[in-house]
Amino acid sequence: MNSDMQTPRNGVPEMLGRLAWTIVWGFARIFSIVALLAAWEILARTGTFTPFQLPALSAVLERIWSDAVSGDLAINAGLTLYRALTGFAICAVLGIAIGMAMSRNVVANWFFDPIVSVGFPMPKIAFLPVVILWLGVYDTAKITMIVVDAIFPVIAATVIAIQGVERELIWSARNMGASKRELLHQVILPAASPQIMTGLQVALPLSLIVAVVAEMLMGGYGLGGAMITAAQFANSTSVFAGIVEIAVIGYVLIKIMVLIRRRLLIWHPEANAPATA
Amino acid sequence: MQKPAHIFIDHVSHMYRPPRGREVLALDAVSLEVRQSEFIALLGPSGCGKSTLLYLIGGFLPVEKGEIRVDGKPVAGPGPDRGIVFQHFALFPWKTVRGNVLYGLERQGMAKAERETRAMEYIELVGLHGFEDSYPSQLSGGMKQRAAIARTLAFDPKILLMDEPFGALDAQTRGLMQMELLRIWQRAPKTVIFVTHDVQEAVLLSDRVAVMTARPGRIKTIVDTKFDKNDPDIFKNKTFVEKVDEVWNLVKDEAIKAQGKRSA
């Protein structure tokens, strides 16, 4: 109400003031990152480190640009993303299904519960040699590694989310005539969705991490593979370029996930709360 | 001959089994008959099993010992003939007020146009006009409870089970909601079983107050509290004050017993 009444009086100056504030605030929020990048550039340029130990940020950005122009970046990043997202999608579907089965079926719980208890904390990368022996070093093997690693947080989140659904919600639905079948998708899943979503938000960066690690260890195209190849040729600029590319991709993926969460959980009190950078 | 009871509760006992620890006798051979269109309050100290009795009537918990019959038929599971309102509302947070009210009507298979009209009718009845597209998280406690009441009234249950519905509200909102409930009930009398531990609330709203003992819950006495409640100065009304006093004296001993058990 107040600001509406002020707009005609202050008009343009106030809008400019707000814009300036947005820019300053936007910069202030990413200050630590900017400082780090500036320090990187300065340390490299002043010769504190050799270009082999630490190539300048500007040189790394140039390399990323030339990779982008030549199409190498699209191939490598595309392959890594394809593997990470395919693995993530399998984790989401399979993880939610197993979690639901465990919460609603005694036999499924009896079967899966010990596997999850042992499997969740275990470093799944230990399976890598076995996966290579069985499946080779191509997409199937890499995506399998991702699923083996990232499915556990989805299963665990789904089980906990469904256990945490208030019995009054279920009773209300039963009271209004919902059948037991209808309960699952009309009440239990929507009520559990915020926590399931949290599980997915843990699984997504894990998928990207495992995709890169698997590429590094199994070789071939992809960001991880390209970095290892570059390292073997002592091409330190390309190694750092890979690090920057992975950082940007990871950040963008997480941001997209936050947007999807807000969109899907528009009803949740957190949708009105401000998000972080 | 007297008309058979609408709700007939005969020697119902219930064991509460916590996931860990010993089982506790929550209800001990409770018998109660409720007449058509009667407003009855179940009053007792916390932990006396009054909510458990309500859940048994609602069919949410299985009747293991004794019998509960509604219109002559034994209770076997929940049904829309007995609408429940919970203390913490139990609204579906992912649905708007309208969506919540519509849910029950959809389950009854009501035609779309009819259920839309009906949902709005009940949203207006509880004074939530203008908030039909709000999500529960955007409403105050009192408004949430109004929405929950609208949702339950809309599918037109014969019996209304209310589990401390105003217990989570502040004193002023509670007072307003009590008046509102009386108004709604006088317009469309339903059989109401109202669980509370508030003596004034019980006397104000109900025709009879069933005072329950501390755990294990039994019905100690039933007090007739039917008198003209339309006095605008009801809280100073002589009959009201006397009834509150009478019921309070009955409940006091049980409350003290319940306290003693907890500190022991």
Interface residues (C-beta under 8 A of the other chain):
Chain A: E166 E168 L169 W171 S172 A173 R174 N175 M176 G177 A178 E182 Q186 V187 P190 A191 S193 L265 I266 W267 H268 P269 N272
Chain B: Y55 G58 F60 G77 P78 G79 P80 R82 G83 I84 F86 H88 A90 L91 F92 P93 W94 K95 T96 Y103 G104 R107 Q108 Y135 P136 S137 Q138 R151 T152 F155
